[in-house]
Structures are given as structure tokens and as C-alpha cells.
Amino acid sequence: MGSDKDLGFDPCSISFFPSGEYMAIGGSDKKLTLWNKDGILLGTVAEAKDWIWATAVNPVTKAIFAGTNGGNISMHNVDFLTVHGLYQDRYAYRELMTDVIIQHLVTETRVKIRCRDYIKKIAIYKDRLAVQLPEKIIIYSVSGEDPYDMKYKAFKKINKKIDCNLLFVVSQHLILVFEKKIQLLSFSGTLEREWVLDSQIKYVKTISGPPKREGMLVGLKNGSVLKIFIDNGFPIPLVKQTTPIMVVDISADRQKVAVIDEHNSLFVYDVKSQQLLFQEINVQSVAWNLEMEDMIAYTSKDTLFIKIREMPPSAQKLPGFVVGFKGSKIFCLQGNSMNTIDVPQSSTFYRFLEKKDFAMAYKIACIGVTEQDWRALGIEALLAKNFQLARRSFVRIRDLRFIDLCDLTD
Amino acid sequence: MLQNLASCSAIDFGLWQADQPNVNKQKTPAKTTCCDWSPDGQVLAIGLINGVILMKDKTGVELYTINKSTQAVWTLAFCPYKFDSADNLLVAGSWDSKLSIY
């Protein structure tokens, strides 16, 4: 009826957390260790000089107390950090230290993988998911054809104990980020390439590419932003700043980079001309639209700003941080949960319409505006004798009379 | 809140109830080392130095015994919350370095 587990030491005291998910054990190994309710070791909270005879968990603050044979009582606060990974519209995070939840942010579906071991790191990319456990890394995959497939199956296992700062996965490789170097590992565990950089690595993000030729963006402490392709040993410098970099993102057509530095200032550069396009202070997070060049979203003091080219940004109250932007959907991290928020495009759409920038208005409309907005665009374009665009707008809303009118006048 | 108190000693354990003047005492086959109430207060688990866990209901009637180990059961704890199953989860540690989950 029960299950036995060899601890390797004699336990003297067990205390559960009030939620019942975790327990603290103290004993003859002189350590205060944290376990989940199924008896999986999650980590060592503290090491004492003598046997720990007694443990207790504060039911309110969840601080763990330990009393030792030597007469010492100690108090330890335990924080459960968020471990997660995001790639475009897929978000994976750790739940209860041993489970992975993968959330598809567009279809709002989610699946759970039980790893039955302590999860150290999670990385996600297109059809791949990598989970690092204390003794191994497991790579899961889904079918690459169906973009909404969520049936993750174990694909490869690397039985290696690796102590890296960040972990990323691409179609055929793992990327391990250390203090000043980045290593490329094949799924069989062999080291294929290594980049040694001249400053501390602060931020890495994978960018999609053909298999075995994916890229990544790297932000350094010395202010450099680099682009690294995994089939090329030489990093490509994008921009150079004087302040340490915290976050980097690149636009859909890879023409512009957004950078947030240590002082929470946002800088947006044109990659080709190296020109600073605009800057903003007190910005916590930034994301380019994945489907439309030039559209950028950033969070500053609980407010979401969306900016297109030189237009003044549109603002809306939104707690949390924007971490992704796809079409008209904003992916926003609020505390521990990831939310998908639809942002209306109508206001930005009308700004371009007023300026008679029909091409741009059409692009925005494609992301998502109402039928009325399409009609307004069609009529305005018709008045400006831009028949082709007017026709395309009316086709969108299947307005046959106006389509005929466009054909007649054209 | 149930008004029950359990006390354990080297040879016996007692069940105290707030509304009764008498203490219901029962002999145990060995020294008791640890005890815990289940979260609903209906089951008392007692760990003994001979490696046996006694499960009693709140009036002291024996439900079952678990022969966990040949070494002392030094610590045990009920999980304060029931998860997937309707059964309580009991975790016990004994001095042969074994942790058992029931």
C-alpha cells in the first residue's frame, strides 16, 4: 500500500507546508531539505553543523524553522521562482516544481507533462521543448506540420549534468549559456560549437530560422547587441551602447532592434543605418509584432504602449509585462500567469487613414479591424482614386456593389 | 475544530476529550516516538520504536497497523490536504534511512 524511498540518512522530523504540496525534512545528514509530497527531492534549504532534530513550517509566512542537536534554531525563507520559456505563441512554465505546463497562447489550450523530478530549466522553440532535470535534459517534440498540435512526446534524452545559466532549444540543437560563453550542443550531447564573448551575457533570445541555421540575439553587459547564427562561429554586431543590456528584441523583418538597458530605458535602432529611431524611459518590457514590421509594444508603469513608425504611441492601462505580440494579440505576463489580450487596432488604423497612408492602413486592417473600418478604408481609397486598394478592401467585406463600382471606374 | 488531544508516553498513549473527565489510555507494544492527527481529525497515526505504525480512530479503536521497518519510526506526518484520491497521505521516516509514503 505504500512506497519506500531510500533517503541516505535517518530522518528525524517531517513538516508539511500548509498547502500540502511540499514538505521539509531534517535529520542525520545535517541538512534541511525540501521535498514534494511524492517524495521527490527539490533542493537543500540549509546545512547545519549538527543533526536536525526538529523542523516546523510557519503556516502563514511559510518560513521553515530547524532546530539542531547543537542547540541552534534557524529560520529559512523559501522562494519558489518562476521557471519558464516563451517562443512566439507557445509558453511553457514549471508548476509545483515537477510539472511542465505548455500553453498555446492563441488557441488558449494547455497541456501538462509530469516529469516526476525537480525541474531546473525549461526551453521552448517551435515544435521542440527541452526540460532540464538534475541529472539529464529531456527533449520533447510535437508534429511540425500542425501549428496548433500540443501532443508533446519524449524525443531525445541527454544524460548529462550541466550547470548553465540559461538553456535554449532549437530544431536540432541545445544552446547553453554560461557567464561569458555560449555552447551549441547536438541532441546526442556532443559539443558542436562554442562562442566566447568579451563581456558578461545578460540576455539571450532565439530567433527562428531554417533548421540547423537558427539565430539568437545576445545582449551583453558592455552594451553590445550581437546576432549569432548557430552555423557561423562569428557573432554579428548589431548595435553598441554604453549601458548594460537587459532585454533585446528584433522586428519581424529583422530591420530594427529594440533594446532595454539597465536603467529601464528603451532604445530602438535601425540595424542598417545604425540610427536611433526613438527612445523612452521607465520601460520594463518590449516586444515587436511578429507579423507586422514597425509595430512595437512596450510596458511602462502598468501601461501598454503600441507604436508604429513615427506616430505617437497609443496607450492603455494594463498590469503586467508585455512579452509577445502577434497580430492583434498581446501576450502579457501578470505575476505568474500568462494572459492573451486582444488589442483593438482601430485607433491606429484611423491615424494612418487620416494621413492618407492607405498602404499602411491596409496592413493594420489585415491584423484585425471591424467591417465599418474596412468600408471606411475602401471609400477613402476610392475617393483618392486608389482603385486597386479600394477593391481589395471591399473584397474583404464582400461588398459586391462597391467592387463593381471599383471595376467600372478603374 | 475537534476537541481531542492525544498524548504518548514510553508505554502507552492517552486520548483526551474536552467534555469528558476521564482519559482513555491504551498500552502500546513498544515505546512511542511520534504521532500525528489526520487533517480531518478522524485518524491518529502513532510511530513506535520497533518500526510499527499504529493507526487509531479518534476513540482509540485500532484501524490497522503497518509494519514499516525493523528500525524505529522516528517521524511521521499527514499531508494537510487531500489531492487526487479520497485517502489521506501519510509520510513516515524510519532510522533505516527510508521514507515511506502511504
Interface residues (C-beta under 8 A of the other chain):
Chain A: M1 G2 S3 D4 K5 D6 L7 G8 F9 D10 P11 C12 S13 I14 S15 F16 P18 S19 G20 E21 M23 I25 G27 K37 D38 G39
Chain B: I66 K68 W74 T75 L76 A77 F78 C79 P80 Y81 K82 F83 L89 V91 A92 G93 S94 W95 D96 S97 K98 L99 S100 I101 Y102
